[in-house]
Amino acid sequence: MKKFDKAFNYEIQQKTNWHFGKPVQTRIDLNIWRTLFLQDNAGITVRQIDKVIAEELDDSINHFAGQTLEQVQAYFDEA
């Protein structure tokens, strides 16, 4: 889902979503949920949002496992 990817890419780069050098999955989850709900709450149900996050978030965070915030930000700057 493109909207999830866009929300995740934004949230993983936010310093406030990192603690002790690691991304805080619960904070990222909540912020993505809010973004998806507020962007398109007429076109996507709460259950659909929950399902997309459950299916996508772990893999998306694992993609950056072991990296620092600066490395993640540099990855997106280069893209």
Secondary structure, 3 states (H helix, E strand, C coil): CHHHHHHHHHHHCCHHHEECCEECHHHHHHHHHHHHHHHHCCCCCHHHHHHHHHHHHHHHHHCCCCCCHHHHHHHHHHC
